[in-house]
Amino acid sequence: MRFISGTIGVIIGFLLIRYTFQLTQWFGKVDWAEKYLGSGLAGTYSMYRLLGMLFIVLSLLYMFGLFGFILGPLAPLFGGAR
């Protein structure tokens, strides 16, 4: 099940990167991204691409069982691993 979920996440991330222009046409520009990631429409495009890369990386970590290894040191901050 982990591999199926991870593969779906990688595909979603790839689609976010691949269809950045179409997403921007559908949903318009994101003011926050324009302010902090670049001017014009470059900020919105960058946001979708960064989100796609984040999807891919987190999906691969989950797929190969490394998600807990990465987030393990943060567990005490959120009340886990006492």
C-alpha positions as CSV (number, residue, x, y, z in Angstrom):
1,M,0.0,0.0,0.0
2,R,2.9,2.3,0.8
3,F,4.3,1.9,-2.8
4,I,0.9,2.7,-4.4
5,S,0.4,5.8,-2.2
6,G,4.0,6.9,-2.9
7,T,3.6,6.4,-6.6
8,I,0.4,8.5,-6.7
9,G,2.2,11.2,-4.7
10,V,5.1,11.2,-7.2
11,I,2.7,11.4,-10.1
12,I,0.8,14.3,-8.5
13,G,4.1,16.1,-7.9
14,F,5.2,15.6,-11.5
15,L,1.8,16.9,-12.8
16,L,2.2,20.0,-10.6
17,I,5.5,20.7,-12.2
18,R,4.5,19.8,-15.7
19,Y,1.2,21.8,-15.8
20,T,2.3,24.9,-13.9
21,F,1.1,27.2,-16.6
22,Q,-2.3,25.6,-16.9
23,L,-2.8,25.7,-13.1
24,T,-1.9,29.4,-13.1
25,Q,-4.4,30.0,-15.9
26,W,-7.2,28.2,-13.9
27,F,-6.6,29.6,-10.5
28,G,-4.9,32.9,-11.2
29,K,-1.8,34.3,-9.5
30,V,-1.1,33.8,-5.8
31,D,-0.3,37.2,-4.2
32,W,1.7,35.6,-1.4
33,A,3.9,33.8,-3.9
34,E,4.3,36.9,-6.1
35,K,5.5,38.9,-3.1
36,Y,8.0,36.4,-1.6
37,L,9.0,34.2,-4.5
38,G,9.4,36.6,-7.4
39,S,7.8,39.4,-9.4
40,G,5.3,39.1,-12.3
41,L,3.9,35.6,-12.6
42,A,7.3,34.0,-11.8
43,G,6.3,33.7,-8.1
44,T,3.2,31.7,-8.8
45,Y,5.0,29.4,-11.2
46,S,7.8,28.9,-8.7
47,M,5.3,28.1,-5.9
48,Y,3.7,25.3,-8.0
49,R,7.1,23.9,-9.0
50,L,8.3,23.9,-5.4
51,L,5.1,22.3,-4.2
52,G,5.5,19.6,-6.9
53,M,9.1,18.9,-5.8
54,L,7.9,18.8,-2.2
55,F,5.2,16.2,-3.1
56,I,7.8,14.1,-4.9
57,V,10.4,14.2,-2.1
58,L,7.8,13.5,0.7
59,S,6.2,10.7,-1.4
60,L,9.6,9.0,-2.0
61,L,10.4,9.3,1.7
62,Y,7.1,7.7,2.6
63,M,7.4,5.0,-0.1
64,F,10.8,3.8,1.2
65,G,10.0,4.1,4.9
66,L,12.3,7.1,5.6
67,F,9.6,9.5,6.5
68,G,9.8,8.5,10.2
69,F,13.6,8.6,10.1
70,I,13.5,12.2,9.0
71,L,10.7,13.3,11.3
72,G,11.8,11.2,14.3
73,P,14.0,13.9,15.9
74,L,11.0,16.3,15.9
75,A,8.7,13.8,17.7
76,P,9.5,15.2,21.2
77,L,8.4,18.7,20.1
78,F,4.9,17.4,19.3
79,G,4.4,15.1,22.3
80,G,5.6,11.8,20.7
81,A,8.3,9.4,21.7
82,R,8.3,10.2,25.4
